[in-house]
Every structure is written in structure tokens, then in C-alpha cells.
Amino acid sequence: MVKAAGRAYIGGMVTRLYTHPIFLEHITPPGHPERPDRLRAIERVLDDEVFAALDRAEAPEGDEATILYAHPQEFVERVRAMIPDIGIARVDADTTASPKSWQAAVTAIGAANAAVDDVFRGDVANVFVAARPPGHHAEKATSMGFCLFNTAAIAARYAQRQHQAERVAIVDWDVHHGNGTQDIFWDDPSVLYCSTHQMPLYPGTGAVSETGAGNIVNAPLAPQTGSEVFRDAFLSRILPALDNFAPDLIIISAGFDAHHRDPLAEINLTEDDFDWATGQLMQRAGRHSDNRLVSLLEGGYDLQGLAFSVAAHVGRLMKG
Ligand SMILES: [Zn+2]
């Protein structure tokens, strides 16, 4: 595609934040790690005056038809039928739905697609979407791992269909492998999927040998490793793959459960690592994608680790 040369941001780089009260109404059972308090913790930390320049916007209503960009109709209807009128319905071993879960999931998709619109129009420099439920475990026809639909995959296809993006890269630093995203793009070389994740760990996929159509780059991390191994995976595997692919858009599946405080995994990153990785991806977005960068919240289950990590991530997005 033709890239706009030297787009200037009058008044400097602006970072947009999309969120919506409906994301608090996707209710999970007591004790479930993927809970509304995660977003409250993010909201609180981003209330600080150092984030005063954030362009805060309410997520628009999502277009249900865009779910079909990544999932078959029959599956979409199966998910819709699982949404309960009251209480909490079990979708899989650890995935549940409450009465407002459909609206939350569709609004998360609406926010991600709007973020794609924003960066292609050049309205803002980059966007962080603070939404739930997360998405990267949702396969073509399977909801799992706290995820109903694969928001990042839908947004990537949305960029291709609505903005003529030829190549979209999804970089997933959630501590769990994004089996869903890998499944959806397994034979689609127009989307590069790069992931760092703990292995072994749920969901069990993500070996180096899983390469799809040459468009899948898995960089598994051994338990109890940390900053050095994570940064080396970026420098030796993920960033070279991005340079080789030259994407028109970079989407981050931004999970923060590789933070050392997180209860679901044993990778020992700090918020400084997320700051660093964000900076690296911004550099690549500047080099290849006319700065177009959209970041979507995935996991992160220790409220303090999550809040500090999001603060570092969004702070870096704002600094440029
Ligand atoms: Zn995760």
C-alpha cells in the first residue's frame, strides 16, 4: 500500500485510550483471576496527572458483522446462545459468560476496530484499548482461556479489509501463548504472528517448530527466566521478523502476566521490560508502519503488577 510520507502530528504525538463501563459488566465467578477489578486498577493508575494528555474516548458500539472476519457464523451463533439471562454460564473449563458478556465482547471489538481507524486516519499516534474479555486464546471456532472472540485477529483483518493494509503484524507478549491468533492466521502469510510466552504453560502450544506458512514466530521462555531472556527473544527473533515483514500496522496483544508479581506464571519481568518492549515496537512502527500501532489489553492478573505495567506501557506510547 502507499504510505503517507512524513506525517506530522501537530501539537505532538497523541495517544488515545479506549475504554467503556460495559467492560466491568462481564462478570466472572468469585475468585476468577480475569475480573472487573483489573480494569479498575488500570483506570486508577491512568488517573494520575502524568497521563493528563491521554486522549480518553469511550469505545464505540461494535459491529457484530466484523466478528465474521475471524470466526465462522455458526460459532458466533453458538457463543451468542451461551449467554445467560441471569447468573454465569460456563463456556469452557475456565471461560464463562454473564448477561452482559456479549455486549462487552462486541464493544471490545468495536474499540479495537476504531483504534485501527484512528491510526490509519492519522487522528492519533497510537492507541491503547483497555477492554475485557481478552481475546488471544479464542480460536476460529473455540472460545477458551477467558476469551470469547479473538479481538486482535478481527482488528488485523479489519485493517486489511477497511484500510487496504497488505501486511499486519501481531506481537503478543502475554505470558500465555496466543493459540487462537496462531490458529486463525496459521495459513495466512499476510499476517505475521510473533509471541513470547512461558513454556511449558497453558495452553500448551507455541513451540519454535510451529511456523504456519512461515508467518508464525514463537519465542518460548523457560519458567523462572526474566528480563534478559525476554529482551533477547525480542532482539534475536521478533524484531528481525518484523523488519523482514515490514508491516503496514503493528497490533500488540498486550498481556502483562509475565510480570514477576503475576500469580498465573513464572516469568520475572518488571514494568521496565514492558516500557522497553513498547519502545522497540514503536521504533519498528516508525520504520515500517508510518507509526501505526494499536495495543490491546490481554492478560495480567496481579492488580499492582498490571497497573504498574500498563502505566509504563502507556507512558512509553505517549512519550514517542
Ligand atoms: Zn495470559
Boltz pocket constraint, residues with backbone or C-beta under 6 A from the ligand:
constraints:
  - pocket:
      binder: B
      contacts: [[A, 174], [A, 175], [A, 176], [A, 255], [A, 257], [A, 298], [A, 299], [A, 300]]
      max_distance: 6.0
